[in-house]
Amino acid sequence: MVTEMKFFGGFEVNRKMLAAGLVLGGVGAAAGLLGTALVGAALVTAGRSWVRRLETAPGERAARTLAQAKAASQAGLDAWRSSAPAN
């Protein structure tokens, strides 16, 4: 069986080595993908348990902070308008 094939004026490719490289590359890519999926699952699980342990839900905390920011903005606007000289 021929293991080397010639292309374009003497460029030789060892088919067995090429096949082994492709297989190892595929296995490595699959292992990397699996590792990434496991890391993602671990982070999602940790995040969910952290959110469950919070005293207030993140949505509730965000709504309260937004209401405080709106009130502070309105108070600043009211103070600016009352201190501006009338023309």
N, C-alpha and C positions, 0 to 999 in steps of 0.2 A: 504494500500500500504506500502511496506517495504521501509523505508528510509535509513536503514543502512545495509551494506553488510559486512560479515566477510571474511577476508583473512588471511591465514597463522597464525593460532593459536590465534585468538582473536583481530587482528588488524581490527578495525571497521572504516568505512568511511561513513560519513554522505553525502549522495548523493545530497541533496538539497543545502547544504553548498558548496560542491564541484562544483556543476553546477553554483551557484551564483558567486563563485570565478572565474570560467572560463569565465563567461559572463562579469564580471567587468574587468577582465584582458584583454579580447578582446576589450572592449570599451576603456579602457585606452590606449592600444596599438594603436588603430585606432586614438584616439585623439592626441597621441604623433606624429604619422605619419602625420596627418593633420597639426599640429603645425609646424613640421619641413618643410613641403612643403610650408606653408605660409611664414615662415622666409626666405626660399630659394628664393621664388618669390619676396619678398620685397628687398632682397639683389641684385638680378639680375636687378630688375627695377632701383634701386638706382645706380648701377654700370653703366648701360647703359646711364642714364641721365648724370652721371658724365663724361663719355667718350665723349658724345656729346658736353659738355660745354668746353672741352679742346681746346686750341688754335691750337695745333698740334696733329695729330693722334698718338696713341701709337706706331704703326708700323713705322711711319716716324721718331719719336723720337728715337726709338731703332736703326733704320738704321743709323741715323746721329751719334749716340753715338758709334756704332760699327765702323763706318768709322773713327771717331776721335781716337778710341783705336788702330785701325790698323796703322794710321798715327803716333801716338805716339810710338808704338812698333817699327815701321820701323825707326823712327828717333833715338830711343835709340840704335837699332842695328847698324845703320850707325855710330853713335858717338862712339860706343864701338869698331867697326872695325877700325875706323880711328885712335883711340888712342892706339890700341894694338901695341906693338913693333913687328917689322918685324924680322923674324928669318932668 
